[in-house]
Amino acid sequence: MAAVTSRLARFLARTKTVLGSPAASQPVTVVIGNEAADLDSLISAVSYAYLKSNTTAKSTGREYIPVVGIPRCDFALRTECPFTLRTAFPTVDMEAALTFLDEIDLDALLAADRLEMVLVDHNKLAPSLERFASAVVGIIDHHADEELYGNADPRVIRVVGSATSLIAEKWIDAGVADEHMEPGLATAMIAAVLIDTVNLVEEYARVTDDDRRAVEFLLPFARDVAKTVSGPPVAASLATDTDQSFLKSLYAGVHHAKVSISALSAVDLLRKDYKEWVIAGYRLGISSVSWHVGGSTGWAARDGFSNLRAACSKFAAERDLDLHVVMTAFDFSSGNSTAEPARGFERELLVNFCGKLADDAGKASAVLAELEKQTDQLELQLVEEPDAGTSRLYLQHNIRSSRKQVQPIVERILAHL
């Protein structure tokens, strides 16, 4: 690991020391993002834990530890995350400094009455972590409110483009940015906001005034990194009045890293950005994939529909799912595809029935019928039935609806079966 020259890296190194000390007894607040562990979750957790360590930790005696909610071996699949860390911290191995879910004994901390948890970028623990519900003391999130953990403080759940924007508000309110915010952290926070709001573009209905304010607040702190960021197009220094060039280059680089996944195996594509819920006795899993199934350069062309369906079936069976939805999103005009650039940004929905729903044709048909009725929020067009009765592929014409909007729709459908 390179020499630690970042205050943030020193903070992360200290948290590892705390976890590695058998004599440690101080209370611990784990700040953790959702189980997809995407860039927004990662940066939200790191930036909020770092803020709290510089504001309230000394008075409370607590150690704030950001935790990435996946095993370390899976981090390479989140291609935009290592890229962003390398871009923001070119001289520091920030990935090595992180703590992953398989590197912290949450059960031991809970048993010793040392554990508190703050959830960022989600407001309901993943099924695999539900046993820690009593430890949840805070929530900062931008998804639909699951109405859990009513005593959490803070309990900030507001629909904005990026959870990192809500963390930026906390930095603004604390008034310590001039002392503790550093260029790399500001750049990483901007990257998270940009990737979740599609570069602050209004057309996709994901950006809010809160996201814009967050970027405006962070830009001055990112200037040192901005001078070195390059990508398509080449960025220049913010000092020469090229804020938009910097933002465009940063977004282009992170987006390219996120969608450069066509060499991943089918299983890795499905688990790269995956979330799971239990609804009315049904287990729902949603995989978000930055590629496309159909077309001459798509996933089905590479693997064949039968093999793709077999991979989905195996993935679902291993997780005991009843419904597995694969959401794809790809911008054909972004330069990441040489085929059909005129198609622009598209979404697909691959619906796979498994478990209890695979054995109940009536309920499976009811789910499909309800999905197809969502003409405003989804606007689905049937493309192909890879496996008639248990799997359907749709083109989703409403490109504004991401997983954040689709999951509540599916939840309502399952709850009323």
Backbone torsions as a table, in degrees:
resi	resn	phi	psi	omega
1	MET	NA	139.8	180.0
2	ALA	-66.2	161.4	179.1
3	ALA	-57.0	138.3	-177.3
4	VAL	-77.9	106.3	-179.0
5	THR	-114.4	2.2	-178.0
6	SER	-108.6	135.6	176.7
7	ARG	-63.1	-36.8	177.3
8	LEU	-63.3	-42.6	178.8
9	ALA	-63.8	-37.3	178.0
10	ARG	-65.2	-38.4	176.2
11	PHE	-61.7	-46.6	-179.9
12	LEU	-63.8	-38.3	177.8
13	ALA	-63.5	-38.0	179.2
14	ARG	-65.4	-38.6	179.6
15	THR	-64.2	-35.1	176.9
16	LYS	-65.2	-37.2	177.7
17	THR	-62.6	-41.2	179.0
18	VAL	-61.9	-45.5	-179.0
19	LEU	-67.9	-30.0	-176.6
20	GLY	-86.8	-4.2	-178.2
21	SER	-92.7	117.2	-179.5
22	PRO	-66.9	-18.5	-178.6
23	ALA	-91.5	-4.5	-177.2
24	ALA	-63.5	138.5	-178.1
25	SER	-137.0	-3.6	-176.6
26	GLN	-70.0	153.1	178.0
27	PRO	-66.1	150.7	-174.9
28	VAL	-126.0	132.5	171.0
29	THR	-109.8	111.9	178.2
30	VAL	-87.0	124.7	175.4
31	VAL	-103.8	116.5	-171.2
32	ILE	-133.6	137.6	175.4
33	GLY	-86.7	-174.3	-177.1
34	ASN	-75.1	173.2	-172.0
35	GLU	-73.6	-11.7	174.0
36	ALA	-72.8	-24.9	177.3
37	ALA	51.0	44.6	177.3
38	ASP	-80.1	-175.7	-174.5
39	LEU	-62.5	-40.7	-179.3
40	ASP	-62.3	-43.3	178.1
41	SER	-64.2	-45.8	-179.1
42	LEU	-59.5	-52.8	-174.5
43	ILE	-71.8	-34.4	175.4
44	SER	-58.9	-46.9	-178.1
45	ALA	-64.8	-46.7	-177.7
46	VAL	-65.1	-46.7	-174.1
47	SER	-70.4	-35.7	179.6
48	TYR	-72.8	-42.2	178.2
49	ALA	-61.7	-40.5	179.1
50	TYR	-65.3	-41.4	177.1
51	LEU	-60.4	-48.5	-178.4
52	LYS	-64.3	-33.4	179.7
53	SER	-67.1	-24.2	-179.0
54	ASN	-98.6	0.7	-178.5
55	THR	-123.9	-57.8	-173.4
56	THR	-108.8	-11.2	-173.7
57	ALA	-60.5	-41.2	-176.4
58	LYS	-66.0	-37.8	-178.0
59	SER	-77.0	-26.8	-177.8
60	THR	-97.5	-20.5	-176.6
61	GLY	77.6	7.9	-179.5
62	ARG	-87.8	151.5	171.9
63	GLU	-104.8	125.7	179.1
64	TYR	-96.6	121.7	-173.4
65	ILE	-124.6	113.9	174.2
66	PRO	-75.7	135.4	-178.4
67	VAL	-127.3	129.8	175.0
68	VAL	-83.4	125.1	-167.8
69	GLY	-79.5	35.2	177.2
70	ILE	-143.0	163.2	171.9
71	PRO	-65.7	151.8	-179.4
72	ARG	-57.8	-35.3	-176.5
73	CYS	-64.8	-18.4	-179.3
74	ASP	-90.7	-6.7	-172.5
75	PHE	-64.7	-33.5	-178.9
76	ALA	-61.8	-23.3	178.4
77	LEU	-71.3	-24.5	177.6
78	ARG	-85.7	70.5	-165.6
79	THR	-56.6	-31.6	-179.5
80	GLU	-72.7	-22.1	-177.4
81	CYS	-73.3	-53.8	175.8
82	PRO	-58.8	-38.5	179.5
83	PHE	-59.8	-47.1	-178.2
84	THR	-63.7	-41.7	179.5
85	LEU	-63.7	-40.8	178.7
86	ARG	-67.3	-36.5	179.7
87	THR	-69.3	-44.6	-176.4
88	ALA	-76.5	-31.2	-177.5
89	PHE	-128.5	71.2	-172.4
90	PRO	-65.9	-18.6	-177.6
91	THR	-108.7	4.0	-176.1
92	VAL	-130.3	135.2	177.4
93	ASP	-83.4	81.1	-176.9
94	MET	-68.5	-30.0	179.0
95	GLU	-60.6	-41.5	178.9
96	ALA	-65.2	-27.7	-176.9
97	ALA	-80.2	-15.2	-177.2
98	LEU	-73.5	157.3	173.3
99	THR	-111.0	128.6	-178.1
100	PHE	-105.9	167.2	-172.9
101	LEU	-60.7	-31.1	-179.5
102	ASP	-85.3	6.7	-178.9
103	GLU	-114.9	9.6	178.7
104	ILE	-136.8	135.3	-178.3
105	ASP	-95.2	85.8	-178.4
106	LEU	-64.9	-35.4	179.9
107	ASP	-62.9	-41.8	179.4
108	ALA	-65.9	-40.5	178.0
109	LEU	-63.7	-40.7	179.1
110	LEU	-66.6	-43.5	-179.8
111	ALA	-62.9	-31.3	179.7
112	ALA	-87.2	5.7	-179.4
113	ASP	57.7	38.6	-179.9
114	ARG	-111.1	-4.4	-167.7
115	LEU	-102.6	131.1	162.4
116	GLU	-128.1	155.1	-178.4
117	MET	-132.6	137.7	170.2
118	VAL	-115.1	125.2	179.6
119	LEU	-94.1	126.6	173.5
120	VAL	-120.0	146.2	-178.9
121	ASP	61.1	21.1	168.6
122	HIS	-170.6	158.8	179.5
123	ASN	-130.6	18.3	173.0
124	LYS	-144.9	127.3	179.6
125	LEU	-60.0	144.5	173.7
126	ALA	-60.3	151.0	-179.7
127	PRO	-51.1	-34.9	-178.7
128	SER	-71.8	-12.4	-178.6
129	LEU	-117.9	9.4	-175.8
130	GLU	-59.7	-23.0	-179.0
131	ARG	-67.3	-10.6	-179.7
132	PHE	-100.5	16.0	-176.3
133	ALA	-57.2	-36.2	-177.8
134	SER	-67.6	-15.9	-177.5
135	ALA	-92.2	-7.5	-176.6
136	VAL	-72.3	120.1	-178.2
137	VAL	-120.4	-6.9	-177.8
138	GLY	-156.4	151.8	178.9
139	ILE	-143.7	131.8	169.4
140	ILE	-134.3	110.7	-168.4
141	ASP	-151.7	160.9	-179.6
142	HIS	-125.4	20.4	177.9
143	HIS	-102.6	175.8	177.4
144	ALA	-59.4	138.0	-175.4
145	ASP	-73.8	120.5	177.2
146	GLU	-82.3	-3.9	176.2
147	GLU	60.0	43.9	177.2
148	LEU	-114.2	166.9	174.2
149	TYR	52.2	57.1	-175.3
150	GLY	-61.0	-22.7	-179.0
151	ASN	-91.1	3.6	-179.1
152	ALA	-62.0	138.2	179.2
153	ASP	-146.4	107.7	9.7
154	PRO	-75.8	157.8	172.0
155	ARG	-133.3	79.6	-177.2
156	VAL	-104.5	108.1	178.4
157	ILE	-129.0	104.5	-175.2
158	ARG	-142.0	135.5	-176.8
159	VAL	-77.3	101.3	172.3
160	VAL	-127.2	177.1	-177.7
161	GLY	-68.6	-39.7	-172.8
162	SER	-137.2	137.6	174.9
163	ALA	-62.9	-30.7	179.0
164	THR	-60.8	-29.8	176.2
165	SER	-63.0	-37.6	177.3
166	LEU	-68.9	-34.1	175.9
167	ILE	-68.0	-39.1	177.3
168	ALA	-59.1	-37.9	176.1
169	GLU	-59.2	-40.0	178.6
170	LYS	-62.9	-38.9	176.3
171	TRP	-63.6	-43.2	179.4
172	ILE	-61.3	-47.2	-178.4
173	ASP	-64.1	-34.5	-178.0
174	ALA	-72.9	-26.0	177.0
175	GLY	67.8	28.7	-177.5
176	VAL	-117.0	9.5	-175.0
177	ALA	-62.6	-40.1	-178.6
178	ASP	-59.4	-29.3	-177.9
179	GLU	-90.7	-36.0	-168.7
180	HIS	-118.3	-20.0	179.2
181	MET	-73.3	134.2	179.1
182	GLU	-121.6	160.0	-172.9
183	PRO	-54.8	-43.1	-177.9
184	GLY	-63.7	-42.8	179.7
185	LEU	-66.1	-43.0	178.6
186	ALA	-60.4	-41.7	179.8
187	THR	-64.9	-43.5	179.1
188	ALA	-63.9	-38.8	178.2
189	MET	-66.4	-41.5	176.5
190	ILE	-60.8	-44.0	-179.3
191	ALA	-58.7	-41.6	180.0
192	ALA	-64.0	-41.3	178.6
193	VAL	-65.4	-44.1	-178.1
194	LEU	-62.5	-44.5	-175.2
195	ILE	-70.1	-29.6	179.3
196	ASP	-83.0	-16.2	-179.2
197	THR	-112.8	11.5	-177.0
198	VAL	52.2	55.0	175.5
199	ASN	62.7	35.2	177.0
200	LEU	63.4	20.8	-177.6
201	VAL	-80.6	125.5	-175.7
202	GLU	-63.0	-32.7	-173.4
203	GLU	-54.2	-33.5	-174.4
204	TYR	-89.2	1.8	173.6
205	ALA	55.6	35.8	179.3
206	ARG	-115.8	-15.6	-176.7
207	VAL	-94.4	143.7	176.5
208	THR	-126.4	172.0	177.1
209	ASP	-61.2	-31.8	178.8
210	ASP	-63.9	-37.2	178.3
211	ASP	-67.8	-41.3	178.9
212	ARG	-64.7	-41.8	178.7
213	ARG	-62.6	-38.2	179.5
214	ALA	-61.5	-45.4	-179.8
215	VAL	-65.4	-42.1	178.6
216	GLU	-60.7	-38.9	178.1
217	PHE	-67.0	-39.4	-173.6
218	LEU	-82.4	-27.2	-174.5
219	LEU	-53.1	-47.4	-178.7
220	PRO	-59.6	-31.6	-179.5
221	PHE	-77.2	-19.5	-175.9
222	ALA	-89.1	1.9	-169.7
223	ARG	-60.0	-38.7	-178.8
224	ASP	-63.1	-39.6	178.7
225	VAL	-73.4	-35.2	-177.9
226	ALA	-57.6	-29.9	-178.8
227	LYS	-68.7	-18.4	-175.9
228	THR	-110.4	-11.1	-177.4
229	VAL	-73.2	130.7	175.8
230	SER	-135.8	156.7	-179.6
231	GLY	175.2	-170.3	-180.0
232	PRO	-89.8	107.4	0.2
233	PRO	-83.1	171.5	-178.1
234	VAL	-69.5	132.7	-179.5
235	ALA	-85.4	153.8	174.6
236	ALA	-117.4	178.6	-178.1
237	SER	-70.2	139.9	174.4
238	LEU	-63.3	-24.3	-179.0
239	ALA	-64.4	-18.0	178.4
240	THR	-104.2	30.8	173.3
241	ASP	61.5	47.1	178.8
242	THR	-125.7	46.8	177.9
243	ASP	-55.5	-46.3	-177.3
244	GLN	-65.1	-35.3	177.6
245	SER	-65.1	-42.6	177.4
246	PHE	-61.2	-48.6	-178.4
247	LEU	-62.5	-42.0	-179.8
248	LYS	-64.1	-41.5	-179.7
249	SER	-69.1	-41.4	179.0
250	LEU	-62.6	-47.1	179.4
251	TYR	-61.6	-44.3	-178.3
252	ALA	-59.8	-41.8	-179.7
253	GLY	-66.6	-46.3	-179.3
254	VAL	-67.0	-42.3	179.6
255	HIS	-63.2	-42.5	178.9
256	HIS	-61.3	-42.3	178.1
257	ALA	-62.8	-38.5	-177.3
258	LYS	-67.1	-38.1	-175.4
259	VAL	-94.2	-1.6	179.3
260	SER	-83.5	69.6	-170.7
261	ILE	-129.6	5.1	-172.4
262	SER	-66.6	-12.8	178.0
263	ALA	-89.2	-7.5	180.0
264	LEU	-71.3	150.9	176.1
265	SER	-68.0	164.3	179.6
266	ALA	-59.0	-43.6	-179.8
267	VAL	-62.9	-42.3	179.5
268	ASP	-66.0	-36.6	176.0
269	LEU	-62.3	-40.1	-177.7
270	LEU	-72.3	-33.3	-175.8
271	ARG	-96.9	-5.5	-176.8
272	LYS	-60.1	-45.9	-178.8
273	ASP	-135.6	82.5	-169.5
274	TYR	-125.9	138.1	174.8
275	LYS	-133.8	157.1	-173.2
276	GLU	-140.1	145.3	178.7
277	TRP	-140.2	156.7	170.3
278	VAL	-116.1	120.8	-173.5
279	ILE	-131.4	115.7	177.0
280	ALA	51.8	38.3	178.3
281	GLY	86.3	-3.5	178.0
282	TYR	-103.6	139.2	178.2
283	ARG	-99.0	118.3	-177.9
284	LEU	-108.9	132.7	173.8
285	GLY	-124.6	138.0	177.3
286	ILE	-126.8	120.8	174.9
287	SER	-101.5	128.4	176.5
288	SER	-104.6	123.6	-173.0
289	VAL	-126.1	128.1	-179.6
290	SER	-88.8	57.5	177.8
291	TRP	-153.8	-173.1	178.7
292	HIS	-129.0	146.3	179.4
293	VAL	-79.8	-50.3	-175.3
294	GLY	-83.7	175.2	178.1
295	GLY	92.7	165.3	-174.4
296	SER	-69.4	-20.6	179.4
297	THR	-113.1	18.2	-174.9
298	GLY	-90.8	-178.9	-176.9
299	TRP	-62.5	-44.3	-179.2
300	ALA	-66.0	-34.6	177.4
301	ALA	-66.5	-34.6	179.3
302	ARG	-72.4	-47.5	-171.8
303	ASP	-101.7	-23.8	-170.3
304	GLY	89.5	140.3	-177.2
305	PHE	-60.4	-38.6	-177.7
306	SER	-64.8	-41.0	178.8
307	ASN	-70.3	-37.5	177.0
308	LEU	-62.0	-46.4	179.4
309	ARG	-62.6	-40.3	178.8
310	ALA	-62.8	-39.2	178.5
311	ALA	-65.5	-40.6	177.5
312	CYS	-64.2	-41.7	-179.8
313	SER	-63.0	-43.7	179.0
314	LYS	-64.9	-43.4	179.1
315	PHE	-59.6	-45.0	-179.2
316	ALA	-67.3	-41.0	-179.1
317	ALA	-63.9	-39.1	179.5
318	GLU	-64.9	-23.5	-178.5
319	ARG	-107.9	5.2	177.6
320	ASP	57.7	42.3	-178.2
321	LEU	-82.2	153.5	171.8
322	ASP	-105.5	-25.1	177.8
323	LEU	-145.3	125.2	178.4
324	HIS	-121.5	120.2	179.3
325	VAL	-111.9	127.7	175.6
326	VAL	-106.8	116.3	178.4
327	MET	-103.3	124.6	177.8
328	THR	-111.7	152.2	177.1
329	ALA	-147.9	129.4	-177.3
330	PHE	-154.0	137.5	178.1
331	ASP	-103.6	103.2	-177.7
332	PHE	-66.8	-19.9	-177.6
333	SER	-95.5	5.8	-172.2
334	SER	-82.2	-7.3	-175.5
335	GLY	94.6	-4.9	178.3
336	ASN	-88.2	-2.6	178.5
337	SER	-139.2	134.9	177.3
338	THR	-91.4	-5.7	-177.9
339	ALA	-104.3	135.0	171.1
340	GLU	52.7	51.8	-179.0
341	PRO	-63.0	-22.6	-179.4
342	ALA	-67.4	-15.5	-178.0
343	ARG	-69.7	-24.3	178.8
344	GLY	69.4	-150.0	-176.7
345	PHE	-85.5	129.0	-179.8
346	GLU	-134.1	154.8	173.5
347	ARG	-126.5	148.2	172.9
348	GLU	-128.3	159.0	176.3
349	LEU	-130.9	115.6	175.8
350	LEU	-106.2	113.0	-174.8
351	VAL	-103.8	123.0	-177.8
352	ASN	-122.7	121.8	176.6
353	PHE	-92.3	138.2	-177.2
354	CYS	-149.6	177.9	177.4
355	GLY	52.6	-131.0	-176.1
356	LYS	-63.9	-35.5	-177.1
357	LEU	-75.9	-26.2	176.1
358	ALA	-67.8	-26.1	-178.4
359	ASP	-94.0	1.6	-177.9
360	ASP	-130.4	89.5	-175.4
361	ALA	-61.3	-33.6	-179.4
362	GLY	-63.9	-45.7	-179.4
363	LYS	-71.8	-35.6	176.9
364	ALA	-62.3	-42.9	178.2
365	SER	-63.8	-36.3	179.1
366	ALA	-65.6	-39.0	177.9
367	VAL	-62.3	-46.7	-179.8
368	LEU	-63.0	-41.7	-179.4
369	ALA	-61.8	-41.9	-179.9
370	GLU	-69.0	-38.7	177.0
371	LEU	-62.1	-42.4	-177.7
372	GLU	-70.4	-18.5	176.9
373	LYS	-77.4	-14.9	-175.8
374	GLN	-79.3	64.8	-174.0
375	THR	-69.7	-28.4	179.4
376	ASP	-81.7	-46.8	-173.3
377	GLN	-85.1	-27.5	-177.8
378	LEU	-118.2	-50.8	-177.6
379	GLU	55.4	67.8	-174.6
380	LEU	-86.2	142.9	173.9
381	GLN	-126.6	119.3	-178.8
382	LEU	-63.2	128.3	179.1
383	VAL	-104.2	-48.9	-175.3
384	GLU	-162.5	152.4	173.0
385	GLU	-110.4	91.2	-178.1
386	PRO	-57.1	-30.7	178.8
387	ASP	-148.2	94.1	-171.2
388	ALA	-50.2	130.2	178.2
389	GLY	96.2	-32.7	-177.6
390	THR	-120.0	-5.0	-177.5
391	SER	-154.4	134.4	176.3
392	ARG	-139.8	142.0	176.5
393	LEU	-111.4	127.3	178.6
394	TYR	-119.8	150.2	162.7
395	LEU	-89.1	127.5	-178.5
396	GLN	-99.1	103.4	-174.2
397	HIS	-72.4	-28.4	175.2
398	ASN	-81.3	95.0	-174.8
399	ILE	-77.2	-7.2	-179.4
400	ARG	-77.3	-18.5	-176.6
401	SER	-89.6	105.2	175.4
402	SER	-92.5	-170.3	-179.8
403	ARG	-59.5	-31.9	179.7
404	LYS	-59.4	-32.7	177.7
405	GLN	-92.3	-34.3	-174.7
406	VAL	-73.0	-39.6	-176.9
407	GLN	-58.4	-46.2	177.4
408	PRO	-61.7	-32.7	176.8
409	ILE	-63.1	-48.8	-179.6
410	VAL	-64.7	-37.8	179.5
411	GLU	-61.7	-44.3	178.5
412	ARG	-61.9	-40.2	179.6
413	ILE	-62.9	-47.9	-179.7
414	LEU	-65.1	-35.9	-177.6
415	ALA	-67.1	-20.8	-177.1
416	HIS	-111.4	14.0	177.2
417	LEU	-67.2	NA	NA
